[in-house]
């Protein structure tokens, strides 16, 4: 048995200088990403670089792009996090060759190359096509909602925004008038008074100014604390079932939702006490063989006052959330905008509401993302034709650059979110669009199967329904979910978009979405068995 431990000598120097190629095995993902960037056309990233001028040499755009691709492959989008990983993670150190870029360099690179990052999706598809991948016989469409880098609480109505603008302009004009009166029309206001030029009085004036600032700060803090205390006292009294309910309007600092909930809870507790007392009396009377006269006391949830206050509480919650109905087809006079990211929209999801973007994706039969578009529509119905045009244009470009004759778009498959007469009849490739859920489609195909062509007098929608009830049509539509929903899941869970976009604005969001889709395609190439050596020599 050993009598000691292996020595830990952190001061031991290397006998020979280490090589980065020995740090990680040859089949590590980092070598694949480096080789993939070398294969792709990155001219657009180099076009903005300034060479031959004075100053410090900049970072290689290919290296910065490789950093972002490898980081996105691991769900990292923060420039600061990438900078930290370049100093602590071996793979990141290999990419940057131990020359760590500052997070500001990374952020500017991402900001200045938005269009080039969007085109990276096409570059990834071109690489996959050159390697014999990408099958477009069947293309599946889907929309997925991704959160924006903004809060729902930052939504404001048009009337409120106009009020803020008027208040701001009014304050600006009033400030100008007051400063003209205070300093004079020809004075800036930053000139030193005569007594400040006297060094003997300068310290006294500065001390007086600091004392005045402290006095104002103390007064404001005392006023704020008093308002909060009054609001807390009001809410406590409003929710006390044993005390007297406060009268009058609630303090401005009081949360309307908390006040409404306290009033509802107070009345509910009082009604519960009355109901319990009545039940005791009724039981005692029943034991004596009697029945209490009069109308029975209502249960708390059935009491009219409790029901009214409960509705008031729910209305307060709704007003706080301000769930505006987005979308061009359902707009009302209460238009709303988000102060943090005005391009984002309030979207309805199965779990409630989300401040985000409706992202449209189209996926090939072998799992490559052909199109990824960030949109502001609340639903998918108006996005079928734009996505179809994007897919057909991409297919034409791929066929032209590679010379392959098997890249024509076959059948496009969409769920019921794309169901409309315009989408069914728009010029373009063959399509299969449902008008019901998968469960309903399965039931229709099982209980009312169809064979042969549809009736001659059938409408476009009836023809599509007939096709969905045939064996071939039903089997073809069943392929849609695994084709497109899996890549959407990769975008959210593997690329880090489940927590939302890192940047703001539709252009920045589109660049981030395209980068995530391109990275997903590159990893798809890697999982198809293409090695780094094959990538470099193919």
C-alpha positions as CSV (number, residue, x, y, z in Angstrom):
1,X,0.0,0.0,0.0
2,X,1.3,3.5,-0.9
3,X,2.5,5.6,2.0
4,X,1.7,8.9,0.5
5,X,-0.1,10.8,-2.2
6,X,1.0,11.8,-5.7
7,X,2.9,15.1,-5.5
8,X,1.0,18.3,-6.5
9,X,3.6,20.7,-7.9
10,X,2.0,23.7,-9.6
11,X,5.3,25.4,-10.1
12,X,6.6,22.6,-12.3
13,X,7.5,24.0,-15.7
14,X,7.1,22.1,-19.0
15,X,10.2,20.4,-20.4
16,X,9.0,21.4,-23.9
17,X,6.6,24.2,-24.9
18,X,3.1,22.8,-25.0
19,X,1.1,22.6,-28.3
20,X,-2.6,23.6,-28.4
21,X,-3.2,20.7,-30.7
22,X,-2.4,18.3,-27.9
23,X,-4.9,19.9,-25.5
24,X,-8.0,18.3,-26.9
25,X,-8.5,15.0,-28.9
26,X,-8.8,15.2,-32.6
27,X,-12.5,14.4,-32.7
28,X,-13.5,17.3,-30.4
29,X,-16.2,19.6,-31.6
30,X,-13.9,22.7,-31.5
31,X,-11.8,21.3,-34.4
32,X,-14.9,20.7,-36.5
33,X,-16.1,24.3,-35.9
34,X,-12.8,25.7,-36.8
35,X,-12.7,23.6,-40.0
36,X,-16.3,24.6,-40.9
37,X,-15.6,28.3,-40.6
38,X,-12.6,27.8,-42.9
39,X,-14.8,26.2,-45.5
40,X,-17.5,28.9,-45.4
41,X,-17.4,32.2,-47.3
42,X,-16.7,34.8,-44.6
43,X,-15.9,37.7,-47.0
44,X,-18.7,39.8,-45.6
45,X,-17.1,39.7,-42.2
46,X,-13.7,40.8,-43.5
47,X,-15.3,43.6,-45.7
48,X,-15.8,45.9,-42.6
49,X,-12.3,45.3,-41.2
50,X,-9.9,48.2,-41.6
51,X,-6.4,47.2,-42.5
52,X,-3.3,49.3,-43.3
53,X,-4.2,52.2,-41.0
54,X,-2.7,53.4,-37.8
55,X,-3.5,51.8,-34.5
56,X,-3.4,48.4,-32.9
57,X,-4.1,45.4,-35.1
58,X,-7.6,44.0,-34.7
59,X,-8.8,40.5,-34.1
60,X,-9.3,38.1,-37.1
61,X,-13.0,38.1,-38.0
62,X,-12.9,34.4,-38.6
63,X,-11.7,33.8,-35.1
64,X,-14.4,36.0,-33.6
65,X,-17.0,34.2,-35.7
66,X,-15.7,30.8,-34.6
67,X,-16.0,32.0,-31.0
68,X,-19.7,32.9,-31.5
69,X,-20.5,29.7,-33.3
70,X,-18.9,27.5,-30.7
71,X,-20.5,29.5,-27.9
72,X,-23.9,29.3,-29.5
73,X,-23.4,25.5,-29.9
74,X,-23.3,25.4,-26.1
75,X,-26.1,27.8,-25.4
76,X,-23.9,30.8,-24.5
77,X,-24.8,34.2,-26.0
78,X,-23.4,36.7,-23.5
79,X,-20.2,38.5,-24.7
80,X,-19.0,38.8,-21.1
81,X,-19.5,35.0,-20.6
82,X,-17.6,34.3,-23.8
83,X,-14.7,36.5,-22.6
84,X,-14.6,34.6,-19.3
85,X,-14.6,31.2,-21.1
86,X,-11.7,32.3,-23.3
87,X,-9.6,32.4,-20.1
88,X,-11.0,29.3,-18.4
89,X,-12.2,26.9,-21.0
90,X,-9.6,24.9,-23.1
91,X,-11.7,24.9,-26.2
92,X,-12.4,28.6,-26.1
93,X,-8.6,29.2,-25.5
94,X,-7.8,27.1,-28.5
95,X,-10.2,29.2,-30.7
96,X,-8.7,32.5,-29.7
97,X,-5.2,31.1,-29.4
98,X,-5.0,32.5,-25.8
99,X,-5.4,36.0,-27.1
100,X,-8.6,36.8,-25.2
101,X,-10.8,39.5,-26.9
102,X,-12.6,41.9,-24.6
103,X,-16.3,41.6,-24.3
104,X,-16.7,45.0,-26.0
105,X,-14.9,43.7,-29.1
106,X,-17.3,40.7,-29.2
107,X,-20.3,42.9,-28.7
108,X,-19.3,45.3,-31.5
109,X,-18.5,42.4,-33.8
110,X,-22.0,41.0,-33.3
111,X,-23.6,44.5,-33.6
112,X,-21.7,45.5,-36.8
113,X,-22.2,42.3,-38.7
114,X,-25.9,41.7,-38.4
115,X,-26.5,41.1,-42.1
116,X,-23.5,38.8,-42.4
117,X,-24.8,36.8,-39.4
118,X,-28.1,36.5,-41.1
119,X,-26.4,35.2,-44.3
120,X,-24.6,32.6,-42.2
121,X,-27.7,30.4,-42.4
122,X,-27.4,30.2,-46.1
123,X,-23.6,29.5,-45.8
124,X,-24.3,26.5,-43.5
125,X,-26.9,25.2,-46.0
126,X,-24.5,25.6,-48.9
127,X,-21.8,23.6,-47.0
128,X,-24.3,20.8,-46.1
129,X,-25.4,20.7,-49.8
130,X,-21.9,20.4,-51.0
131,X,-21.4,17.4,-48.7
132,X,-24.5,15.7,-50.3
133,X,-27.0,16.6,-47.6
134,X,-30.3,18.6,-47.6
135,X,-33.3,16.8,-49.0
136,X,-36.2,19.1,-50.0
137,X,-38.8,16.6,-51.2
138,X,-40.7,17.4,-48.0
139,X,-40.4,20.7,-46.1
140,X,-42.2,21.3,-42.8
141,X,-43.3,24.7,-41.6
142,X,-43.9,25.8,-38.0
143,X,-44.1,28.9,-35.8
144,X,-42.5,29.1,-32.4
145,X,-42.7,32.0,-30.0
146,X,-39.4,33.1,-28.4
147,X,-39.2,35.7,-25.6
148,X,-37.7,39.1,-26.2
149,X,-35.2,40.8,-24.0
150,X,-38.0,42.9,-22.5
151,X,-40.6,42.8,-19.8
152,X,-44.3,42.7,-20.3
153,X,-44.5,45.4,-17.6
154,X,-42.9,47.8,-20.0
155,X,-45.9,47.9,-22.3
156,X,-47.7,51.2,-22.5
157,X,-50.8,52.2,-24.4
158,X,-50.7,54.8,-27.1
159,X,-52.6,57.3,-25.0
160,X,-50.1,56.8,-22.1
161,X,-47.1,57.3,-24.4
162,X,-48.6,60.5,-25.9
163,X,-49.2,61.7,-22.3
164,X,-45.6,61.0,-21.4
165,X,-44.4,62.9,-24.5
166,X,-46.6,65.9,-23.7
167,X,-45.3,65.9,-20.1
168,X,-41.7,65.7,-21.3
169,X,-42.1,68.5,-23.8
170,X,-43.9,70.6,-21.2
171,X,-41.2,70.0,-18.6
172,X,-38.5,70.9,-21.2
173,X,-40.2,74.1,-22.2
174,X,-40.8,75.1,-18.5
175,X,-37.2,74.3,-17.7
176,X,-36.0,76.6,-20.5
177,X,-38.2,79.4,-19.4
178,X,-37.2,79.0,-15.7
179,X,-33.5,78.9,-16.7
180,X,-33.9,82.0,-18.8
181,X,-35.4,83.8,-15.9
182,X,-32.8,82.5,-13.4
183,X,-29.7,82.9,-15.5
184,X,-30.7,85.4,-18.2
185,X,-31.3,84.8,-21.8
186,X,-27.7,85.2,-22.8
187,X,-26.2,83.1,-20.0
188,X,-25.5,79.4,-20.1
189,X,-25.9,79.0,-16.3
190,X,-22.5,77.3,-15.7
191,X,-20.6,80.6,-15.3
192,X,-19.0,81.0,-11.8
193,X,-20.6,83.7,-9.6
194,X,-18.4,86.5,-8.4
195,X,-18.3,85.2,-4.8
196,X,-17.1,81.8,-6.0
197,X,-14.1,83.4,-7.6
198,X,-13.1,84.5,-4.1
199,X,-11.2,81.6,-2.6
200,X,-12.1,82.6,0.9
201,X,-15.8,82.0,0.3
202,X,-15.6,79.1,-2.1
203,X,-15.5,76.4,0.7
204,X,-18.4,78.0,2.5
205,X,-20.6,78.1,-0.6
206,X,-19.8,74.5,-1.5
207,X,-20.7,73.4,2.1
208,X,-24.0,75.2,1.9
209,X,-24.8,73.6,-1.4
210,X,-24.0,70.1,0.0
211,X,-26.2,70.7,3.0
212,X,-29.1,71.8,0.8
213,X,-28.7,68.6,-1.2
214,X,-28.7,66.5,1.9
215,X,-31.8,68.3,3.2
216,X,-33.7,67.7,0.0
217,X,-32.7,64.0,-0.1
218,X,-33.8,63.5,3.5
219,X,-37.2,65.2,2.8
220,X,-37.8,63.1,-0.2
221,X,-36.9,59.9,1.6
222,X,-39.1,60.8,4.6
223,X,-42.0,61.5,2.2
224,X,-41.5,58.2,0.4
225,X,-41.3,56.2,3.6
226,X,-44.5,58.0,5.0
227,X,-46.4,57.1,1.8
228,X,-45.3,53.5,1.9
229,X,-46.3,53.3,5.6
230,X,-49.7,54.8,4.9
231,X,-50.2,52.4,2.0
232,X,-49.2,49.4,4.1
233,X,-51.5,50.5,6.9
234,X,-54.4,50.9,4.4
235,X,-53.9,47.4,3.0
236,X,-53.7,45.9,6.5
237,X,-57.0,47.6,7.6
238,X,-58.7,46.6,4.3
239,X,-57.9,43.0,4.9
240,X,-58.7,42.8,8.6
241,X,-62.0,40.9,9.0
242,X,-62.4,42.0,12.7
243,X,-61.8,45.7,12.1
244,X,-63.6,48.5,10.3
245,X,-62.9,48.8,6.6
246,X,-61.1,52.0,5.7
247,X,-63.1,54.5,3.7
248,X,-62.1,56.9,1.0
249,X,-59.6,56.5,-1.8
250,X,-56.5,54.3,-1.3
251,X,-53.1,56.0,-1.0
252,X,-51.3,56.5,-4.3
253,X,-48.4,54.2,-3.1
254,X,-50.8,51.3,-2.4
255,X,-50.8,48.5,-4.9
256,X,-54.3,48.3,-6.5
257,X,-54.0,44.5,-6.8
258,X,-53.0,44.2,-3.1
259,X,-55.9,46.5,-2.1
260,X,-58.4,44.6,-4.2
261,X,-57.2,41.2,-2.8
262,X,-57.3,42.5,0.8
263,X,-60.9,43.7,0.4
264,X,-62.0,40.4,-1.2
265,X,-60.2,38.3,1.5
266,X,-61.7,40.4,4.3
267,X,-65.3,40.0,3.1
268,X,-64.6,36.3,2.3
269,X,-63.4,35.7,5.9
270,X,-66.4,37.6,7.3
271,X,-68.8,35.6,5.1
272,X,-67.1,32.4,6.2
273,X,-67.5,33.2,9.9
274,X,-71.2,33.9,9.3
275,X,-71.7,30.7,7.4
276,X,-69.9,28.6,10.0
277,X,-72.1,30.2,12.8
278,X,-75.2,29.5,10.8
279,X,-74.2,25.9,10.3
280,X,-73.7,25.4,14.0
281,X,-77.1,26.9,14.7
282,X,-78.7,24.8,12.0
283,X,-77.2,21.6,13.4
284,X,-78.4,22.4,16.9
285,X,-81.9,23.1,15.6
286,X,-81.9,19.9,13.6
287,X,-80.9,18.0,16.7
288,X,-84.0,19.3,18.4
289,X,-86.2,18.5,15.4
290,X,-86.6,22.1,14.4
291,X,-85.6,24.2,11.4
292,X,-84.1,27.7,11.4
293,X,-86.5,30.3,10.0
294,X,-85.6,32.7,7.2
295,X,-83.3,32.4,4.3
296,X,-80.2,30.2,4.9
297,X,-76.9,32.0,5.0
298,X,-75.0,31.7,1.7
299,X,-71.7,30.0,1.4
300,X,-68.7,32.4,1.2
301,X,-68.0,31.8,-2.5
302,X,-71.8,32.3,-3.3
303,X,-72.2,35.5,-1.4
304,X,-73.0,38.5,-3.7
305,X,-70.5,40.8,-2.0
306,X,-67.7,38.3,-2.1
307,X,-68.4,37.5,-5.7
308,X,-68.3,41.2,-6.6
309,X,-65.0,41.8,-4.8
310,X,-63.5,38.7,-6.3
311,X,-64.3,40.0,-9.7
312,X,-62.8,43.4,-8.8
313,X,-59.6,41.6,-7.8
314,X,-59.5,39.7,-11.1
315,X,-60.1,43.0,-13.0
316,X,-57.2,44.6,-11.1
317,X,-54.9,41.7,-12.1
318,X,-56.0,42.1,-15.7
319,X,-55.3,45.8,-15.7
320,X,-51.9,45.3,-14.2
321,X,-50.9,42.8,-16.9
322,X,-52.4,44.9,-19.7
323,X,-52.9,42.0,-22.1
324,X,-53.3,43.9,-25.4
325,X,-54.5,41.8,-28.3
326,X,-51.7,42.0,-30.9
327,X,-51.9,41.4,-34.6
328,X,-53.0,43.4,-37.6
329,X,-56.4,41.7,-37.8
330,X,-57.6,42.4,-34.2
331,X,-56.2,45.8,-33.4
332,X,-58.3,48.3,-31.4
333,X,-57.9,51.9,-30.3
334,X,-55.7,50.7,-27.4
335,X,-52.5,50.2,-29.4
336,X,-49.6,49.4,-27.1
337,X,-45.8,49.5,-27.4
338,X,-42.9,48.2,-25.3
339,X,-40.6,50.8,-24.0
340,X,-37.6,48.4,-23.7
341,X,-38.0,46.7,-27.1
342,X,-40.6,48.5,-29.2
343,X,-40.2,45.9,-32.0
344,X,-41.4,43.0,-29.8
345,X,-45.0,42.1,-29.3
346,X,-47.3,40.8,-26.6
347,X,-48.1,37.2,-27.7
348,X,-50.6,34.7,-26.5
349,X,-49.2,31.3,-25.7
350,X,-50.6,28.1,-24.2
351,X,-49.1,29.1,-20.9
352,X,-50.3,32.7,-20.8
353,X,-48.7,35.8,-22.3
354,X,-45.2,36.4,-23.6
355,X,-43.3,39.5,-24.7
356,X,-41.4,38.2,-27.7
357,X,-41.3,37.4,-31.4
358,X,-43.1,34.8,-33.5
359,X,-40.3,32.9,-35.2
360,X,-41.1,31.0,-38.4
361,X,-38.9,28.0,-39.3
362,X,-38.9,25.6,-42.3
363,X,-37.1,22.3,-42.0
364,X,-36.0,19.8,-44.7
365,X,-36.7,16.1,-44.6
366,X,-33.2,15.4,-43.1
367,X,-33.5,17.9,-40.4
368,X,-31.8,21.0,-41.8
369,X,-33.3,24.4,-41.1
370,X,-33.9,26.0,-44.5
371,X,-35.6,29.2,-43.3
372,X,-35.6,31.0,-39.9
373,X,-37.5,34.3,-39.7
374,X,-38.3,36.5,-36.8
375,X,-41.8,38.1,-37.2
376,X,-44.1,40.4,-35.2
377,X,-47.4,38.6,-36.1
378,X,-49.4,37.2,-33.3
379,X,-50.3,34.1,-35.4
380,X,-48.9,32.1,-38.3
381,X,-51.6,32.6,-40.9
382,X,-49.9,35.5,-42.7
383,X,-46.4,34.0,-42.7
384,X,-46.9,30.9,-44.9
385,X,-46.3,32.7,-48.2
386,X,-43.3,34.7,-47.0
387,X,-41.7,31.5,-45.6
388,X,-42.6,29.6,-48.8
389,X,-40.9,32.3,-50.9
390,X,-37.8,32.2,-48.7
391,X,-37.6,28.4,-49.0
392,X,-38.0,28.4,-52.8
393,X,-35.4,31.2,-53.2
394,X,-32.9,29.3,-51.0
395,X,-33.5,26.0,-52.9
396,X,-32.8,27.8,-56.2
397,X,-29.6,29.3,-54.9
398,X,-28.4,26.0,-53.5
399,X,-29.1,24.2,-56.9
400,X,-27.3,27.0,-58.8
401,X,-24.2,26.9,-56.6
402,X,-23.8,23.1,-56.4
403,X,-25.3,21.9,-59.7
404,X,-27.5,19.4,-58.0
405,X,-30.7,18.6,-59.7
406,X,-32.5,17.1,-56.7
407,X,-33.1,20.3,-54.8
408,X,-36.5,21.2,-56.0
409,X,-39.1,21.8,-53.3
410,X,-41.6,19.0,-53.2
411,X,-44.5,19.2,-50.7
412,X,-44.7,21.9,-48.0
413,X,-46.5,20.8,-44.8
414,X,-48.1,23.2,-42.3
415,X,-50.4,22.8,-39.3
416,X,-53.8,24.5,-38.8
417,X,-52.2,27.8,-37.9
418,X,-51.5,28.3,-41.6
419,X,-55.1,27.4,-42.7
420,X,-56.5,30.1,-45.0
421,X,-57.9,30.3,-48.5
422,X,-55.0,32.6,-49.6
423,X,-52.4,30.1,-48.4
424,X,-54.1,27.1,-50.0
425,X,-54.4,28.8,-53.4
426,X,-51.2,30.9,-53.5
427,X,-48.9,30.1,-56.5
428,X,-46.0,27.8,-55.5
429,X,-45.0,24.2,-54.8
430,X,-47.4,21.5,-53.6
431,X,-48.6,21.9,-50.0
432,X,-50.5,20.1,-47.3
433,X,-52.2,22.3,-44.7
434,X,-54.3,21.0,-41.9
435,X,-57.4,22.7,-40.4
436,X,-57.5,20.7,-37.1
437,X,-55.4,19.2,-34.4
438,X,-53.5,16.0,-34.9
439,X,-55.9,14.1,-32.7
440,X,-58.9,15.3,-34.8
441,X,-57.0,14.4,-38.0
442,X,-56.2,10.9,-36.7
443,X,-59.8,10.4,-35.7
444,X,-61.1,11.6,-39.1
445,X,-58.7,9.3,-41.0
446,X,-59.8,6.4,-38.9
447,X,-63.6,6.9,-38.9
448,X,-64.0,8.4,-42.3
449,X,-61.1,7.4,-44.5
450,X,-60.9,8.6,-48.1
451,X,-59.6,7.0,-51.3
452,X,-59.0,8.2,-54.8
453,X,-59.4,11.8,-56.0
454,X,-61.7,14.3,-54.2
455,X,-65.2,15.0,-55.6
456,X,-65.2,17.3,-58.7
457,X,-67.2,20.0,-57.0
458,X,-65.1,20.1,-53.8
459,X,-63.7,23.4,-52.7
460,X,-60.0,23.9,-52.1
461,X,-60.4,23.3,-48.4
462,X,-62.5,20.2,-49.0
463,X,-59.9,18.9,-51.4
464,X,-57.2,19.3,-48.8
465,X,-59.4,17.6,-46.1
466,X,-60.0,14.7,-48.5
467,X,-56.3,14.3,-49.1
468,X,-55.6,14.4,-45.3
469,X,-58.0,11.4,-44.9
470,X,-56.2,9.3,-47.5
471,X,-53.5,6.9,-46.4
472,X,-50.8,8.7,-48.2
473,X,-51.9,12.2,-47.1
474,X,-52.3,11.1,-43.5
475,X,-48.9,9.5,-43.4
476,X,-47.3,12.5,-45.1
477,X,-48.7,14.9,-42.6
478,X,-47.6,12.7,-39.7
479,X,-44.0,13.5,-40.7
480,X,-44.4,17.2,-40.0
481,X,-44.1,17.2,-36.2
482,X,-40.8,15.2,-35.9
483,X,-39.4,17.1,-38.9
484,X,-39.8,20.7,-37.6
485,X,-40.6,20.5,-33.9
486,X,-37.3,18.8,-33.0
487,X,-35.1,21.6,-34.6
488,X,-37.3,24.2,-32.9
489,X,-36.5,22.4,-29.6
490,X,-32.8,22.5,-30.4
491,X,-33.0,26.2,-31.1
492,X,-34.6,26.8,-27.7
493,X,-33.0,24.2,-25.4
494,X,-29.5,23.7,-27.0
495,X,-28.9,27.1,-28.4
496,X,-30.1,28.9,-25.3
497,X,-33.2,30.7,-26.8
498,X,-35.5,29.1,-24.3
499,X,-34.6,32.0,-22.0
500,X,-35.1,34.5,-24.8
501,X,-33.1,36.6,-27.1
502,X,-30.0,38.4,-25.8
503,X,-30.4,41.5,-28.0
504,X,-33.2,43.9,-28.8
505,X,-34.8,45.1,-32.0
506,X,-36.1,43.0,-34.9
507,X,-32.8,43.2,-36.9
508,X,-30.7,42.1,-34.0
509,X,-33.1,39.4,-33.1
510,X,-33.1,38.1,-36.7
511,X,-29.3,38.0,-36.7
512,X,-29.3,36.0,-33.4
513,X,-32.0,33.6,-34.8
514,X,-30.1,33.1,-38.0
515,X,-26.9,32.4,-36.1
516,X,-28.6,29.8,-33.9
517,X,-30.1,28.1,-37.0
518,X,-26.8,28.1,-38.8
519,X,-25.1,26.5,-35.7
520,X,-27.8,23.9,-35.5
521,X,-27.2,23.0,-39.2
522,X,-23.4,22.8,-38.6
523,X,-24.0,20.4,-35.7
524,X,-26.3,18.4,-37.9
525,X,-23.5,18.0,-40.3
526,X,-21.2,16.8,-37.5
527,X,-23.8,14.3,-36.2
528,X,-24.1,12.9,-39.8
529,X,-20.6,11.5,-39.5
530,X,-18.6,14.2,-41.3
531,X,-15.2,14.4,-39.7
532,X,-12.9,17.3,-39.5
533,X,-10.6,15.7,-42.0
534,X,-13.5,15.1,-44.4
535,X,-14.6,18.7,-44.0
536,X,-11.2,20.1,-44.8
537,X,-10.6,17.9,-47.8
538,X,-14.1,17.4,-49.3
